[in-house]
Amino acid sequence: MHKPLVRIGKFFFKYRDIVAPVIFLALVATTKPRLAFGSMRGDLLVDGFGILLLVAAQALRAAVIGYAYIVRGGKNKQVYASNLVQEGFFAHSRNPLYIGNLLGIFGLLIILNSPWAYVIGVPFSLLLYITIVMAEEDFLAHKFSTEYDAYCCRVPRFIPNFTGLGKTLESMQFNWKRLINKEYGTTFTGGTMILLLLAWESYCNFGYARSEDRFEILGLLFLILVVAYSAARYMKKSRMLDTA
């Protein structure tokens, strides 16, 4: 099954920016959010847990990118890496960014809180990232050979080994400019999705009249998000985020 899964992973890698959002939007459009524990308070608790996962996901991505950025965006939409990054969080997990992505997806699914979204969304998300990782590992194993084999023996694929993490981070400098430069677009898109999903979930469960206060808060948060995005984009275009 390894070769077919690698081929699937290469397909998902090529179209991941399209496939994942389309599947998620299809789940939102075709499944109805469920009121958690049958009450507004229970729904707020579940939403809070989903938001907590999303914050953890963004914090992990920020830490990874800020300390040691890995270029795995591919080349001509194919898996590619010019060097084997083993520093920062990559010294403790081979795929910390994908862990962050999965946490974010699970957070969105928890906010949506639809049984069918769980049944379809969780297995699909795991298949998406497991096969992408397999495709990347196949490429890296061929390109870096024994160096990559030694890296795999030393560092777990997903669940981080936290031993020595403090020492690792102490030896590195956090790059705020790189973080803003690389992540502001993703943060804006993810933040917008969260706010829209919270609005849709509230509308489906409570109707427009009972959701007006929440809509006002969400609208204000979106305005703050737009201002932050605009500031980051201006900084990038004016080359304020350039690093040596």
C-alpha positions as CSV (number, residue, x, y, z in Angstrom):
1,M,0.0,0.0,0.0
2,H,3.0,2.3,0.3
3,K,3.3,3.3,-3.3
4,P,-0.4,4.0,-3.9
5,L,-0.5,6.1,-0.7
6,V,2.5,8.1,-1.8
7,R,0.8,8.8,-5.1
8,I,-2.3,9.9,-3.2
9,G,-0.1,12.1,-1.0
10,K,1.5,13.7,-4.1
11,F,-1.9,14.5,-5.4
12,F,-3.1,16.0,-2.1
13,F,0.2,18.0,-1.9
14,K,-0.3,19.5,-5.3
15,Y,-4.0,20.5,-4.7
16,R,-4.0,20.8,-0.9
17,D,-4.8,24.6,-1.0
18,I,-8.0,23.6,-2.9
19,V,-9.0,20.2,-1.7
20,A,-9.0,20.9,2.1
21,P,-11.1,24.2,1.9
22,V,-13.6,22.7,-0.6
23,I,-14.2,19.6,1.6
24,F,-14.6,21.8,4.7
25,L,-17.0,24.2,3.0
26,A,-19.0,21.3,1.6
27,L,-19.3,19.9,5.2
28,V,-20.5,23.3,6.5
29,A,-23.0,23.6,3.6
30,T,-24.4,20.1,3.9
31,T,-24.4,19.4,7.6
32,K,-26.3,21.2,10.4
33,P,-24.5,22.3,13.5
34,R,-25.7,20.6,16.7
35,L,-26.4,22.6,19.9
36,A,-23.9,21.1,22.3
37,F,-25.6,19.6,25.5
38,G,-28.9,21.2,24.4
39,S,-28.1,24.6,25.8
40,M,-26.4,27.9,25.0
41,R,-24.0,27.5,27.9
42,G,-23.0,24.0,26.7
43,D,-22.6,25.4,23.1
44,L,-20.3,28.2,24.4
45,L,-18.2,25.6,26.3
46,V,-17.7,23.5,23.2
47,D,-17.0,26.6,21.1
48,G,-14.5,27.6,23.7
49,F,-12.7,24.3,23.5
50,G,-12.6,24.5,19.7
51,I,-11.2,28.0,19.8
52,L,-8.6,26.8,22.4
53,L,-7.4,24.2,19.9
54,L,-7.2,26.8,17.2
55,V,-5.2,29.1,19.4
56,A,-2.9,26.2,20.2
57,A,-2.5,25.4,16.6
58,Q,-1.6,29.0,15.7
59,A,0.8,29.3,18.6
60,L,2.6,26.1,17.5
61,R,2.8,27.3,13.9
62,A,4.1,30.7,15.1
63,A,6.8,29.0,17.2
64,V,7.9,26.7,14.4
65,I,8.1,29.4,11.8
66,G,9.7,31.9,14.2
67,Y,12.5,29.6,15.3
68,A,13.3,27.5,12.2
69,Y,11.3,27.9,9.0
70,I,11.2,24.9,6.7
71,V,10.6,25.4,3.0
72,R,8.3,22.6,2.0
73,G,5.9,24.6,-0.2
74,G,7.2,22.5,-3.1
75,K,8.5,23.4,-6.5
76,N,6.1,23.5,-9.4
77,K,3.5,22.1,-7.0
78,Q,5.6,19.0,-6.4
79,V,7.2,17.9,-3.2
80,Y,10.7,19.5,-2.9
81,A,13.2,20.5,-0.3
82,S,16.7,22.0,-0.9
83,N,18.0,21.0,2.5
84,L,17.0,18.8,5.5
85,V,15.9,21.1,8.3
86,Q,16.7,19.6,11.7
87,E,16.8,22.7,13.9
88,G,14.2,24.3,16.2
89,F,11.0,22.3,16.7
90,F,12.1,20.0,13.8
91,A,14.7,18.6,16.3
92,H,11.7,17.3,18.3
93,S,9.1,16.4,15.7
94,R,9.5,15.9,12.0
95,N,6.1,17.5,11.2
96,P,5.2,20.1,13.8
97,L,3.5,22.4,11.2
98,Y,1.2,19.5,10.2
99,I,0.4,18.9,13.8
100,G,-0.6,22.5,14.1
101,N,-2.8,22.2,10.9
102,L,-4.6,19.2,12.3
103,L,-5.2,20.9,15.6
104,G,-6.7,23.8,13.7
105,I,-9.0,21.6,11.6
106,F,-10.2,19.7,14.6
107,G,-10.9,23.0,16.3
108,L,-13.1,24.1,13.4
109,L,-14.9,20.8,13.4
110,I,-15.6,21.1,17.1
111,I,-17.1,24.6,16.6
112,L,-19.2,23.2,13.8
113,N,-20.2,20.3,16.0
114,S,-22.0,18.3,13.4
115,P,-22.0,14.5,13.7
116,W,-21.5,14.0,10.0
117,A,-18.7,16.6,9.9
118,Y,-16.9,14.5,12.6
119,V,-17.5,11.3,10.7
120,I,-16.2,12.7,7.4
121,G,-13.9,15.5,8.4
122,V,-11.7,13.7,11.0
123,P,-10.8,10.6,8.8
124,F,-10.3,12.8,5.7
125,S,-8.0,15.2,7.5
126,L,-5.9,12.3,8.9
127,L,-5.8,10.7,5.4
128,L,-4.8,14.1,3.9
129,Y,-1.8,14.7,6.1
130,I,-0.7,11.1,6.6
131,T,-0.4,10.6,2.8
132,I,1.2,14.0,2.3
133,V,3.8,13.1,5.0
134,M,4.4,9.8,3.2
135,A,5.0,11.6,-0.1
136,E,7.4,14.0,1.6
137,E,9.2,11.1,3.4
138,D,9.6,9.2,0.1
139,F,11.2,12.3,-1.5
140,L,13.5,13.1,1.5
141,A,14.6,9.4,1.8
142,H,15.7,9.4,-1.8
143,K,17.4,12.8,-1.7
144,F,19.1,12.7,1.7
145,S,19.5,8.9,2.1
146,T,21.5,8.0,5.3
147,E,21.2,11.5,6.7
148,Y,17.4,11.3,6.6
149,D,17.4,7.8,8.0
150,A,19.4,9.0,11.0
151,Y,17.0,11.9,11.4
152,C,14.0,9.5,11.4
153,C,15.7,7.3,14.0
154,R,16.3,10.3,16.2
155,V,13.1,12.3,15.9
156,P,9.5,11.1,16.0
157,R,7.2,11.6,13.0
158,F,4.4,13.4,14.8
159,I,4.2,13.4,18.6
160,P,6.9,15.7,19.8
161,N,9.7,14.6,22.0
162,F,10.0,17.5,24.5
163,T,13.3,16.4,26.0
164,G,15.8,19.2,25.5
165,L,13.3,21.6,24.0
166,G,14.2,24.4,26.3
167,K,17.9,24.0,25.4
168,T,17.0,23.9,21.7
169,L,15.1,27.2,21.9
170,E,17.6,29.0,24.1
171,S,20.3,28.4,21.4
172,M,18.1,30.1,18.7
173,Q,16.7,33.6,18.1
174,F,13.0,34.1,17.4
175,N,12.5,35.9,14.1
176,W,9.3,38.1,14.4
177,K,9.8,39.6,11.0
178,R,9.8,36.2,9.3
179,L,6.8,35.1,11.3
180,I,4.7,38.1,10.2
181,N,5.9,37.9,6.6
182,K,5.1,34.2,6.2
183,E,2.0,33.8,8.4
184,Y,-0.1,37.0,8.2
185,G,-2.1,35.7,5.2
186,T,-2.8,32.3,6.8
187,T,-3.8,33.9,10.1
188,F,-6.2,36.3,8.3
189,T,-7.8,33.4,6.3
190,G,-8.1,31.2,9.4
191,G,-9.4,34.0,11.6
192,T,-12.0,34.9,9.0
193,M,-13.1,31.2,8.8
194,I,-13.5,31.0,12.6
195,L,-15.6,34.1,12.8
196,L,-17.8,33.1,9.9
197,L,-18.2,29.6,11.3
198,L,-19.2,31.0,14.7
199,A,-21.7,33.3,13.1
200,W,-23.2,30.5,11.0
201,E,-23.4,28.1,14.0
202,S,-25.1,30.7,16.1
203,Y,-27.6,31.5,13.3
204,C,-28.5,27.8,12.8
205,N,-28.9,27.1,16.5
206,F,-30.5,30.3,17.8
207,G,-31.8,32.3,14.8
208,Y,-30.9,35.9,13.8
209,A,-32.7,37.7,16.6
210,R,-31.0,35.8,19.5
211,S,-27.6,36.1,17.7
212,E,-27.5,39.9,17.1
213,D,-25.2,40.5,20.1
214,R,-22.9,37.8,19.0
215,F,-22.9,39.1,15.4
216,E,-21.8,42.5,16.7
217,I,-18.9,41.1,18.6
218,L,-17.8,38.9,15.7
219,G,-18.1,41.9,13.4
220,L,-15.8,44.0,15.7
221,L,-13.3,41.1,15.8
222,F,-13.3,40.9,12.0
223,L,-12.6,44.6,11.8
224,I,-9.6,44.2,14.1
225,L,-8.5,41.3,11.9
226,V,-8.7,43.4,8.8
227,V,-6.7,46.2,10.4
228,A,-4.0,43.7,11.5
229,Y,-3.9,42.1,8.1
230,S,-3.6,45.5,6.3
231,A,-0.8,46.6,8.7
232,A,1.1,43.4,8.1
233,R,0.6,43.7,4.3
234,Y,1.8,47.3,4.3
235,M,4.9,46.2,6.3
236,K,5.7,43.5,3.8
237,K,5.2,45.7,0.7
238,S,7.3,48.5,2.2
239,R,10.1,45.9,2.9
240,M,9.9,46.5,6.7
241,L,9.8,42.7,7.2
242,D,12.9,42.0,5.1
243,T,15.5,40.0,7.0
244,A,19.2,39.6,6.4
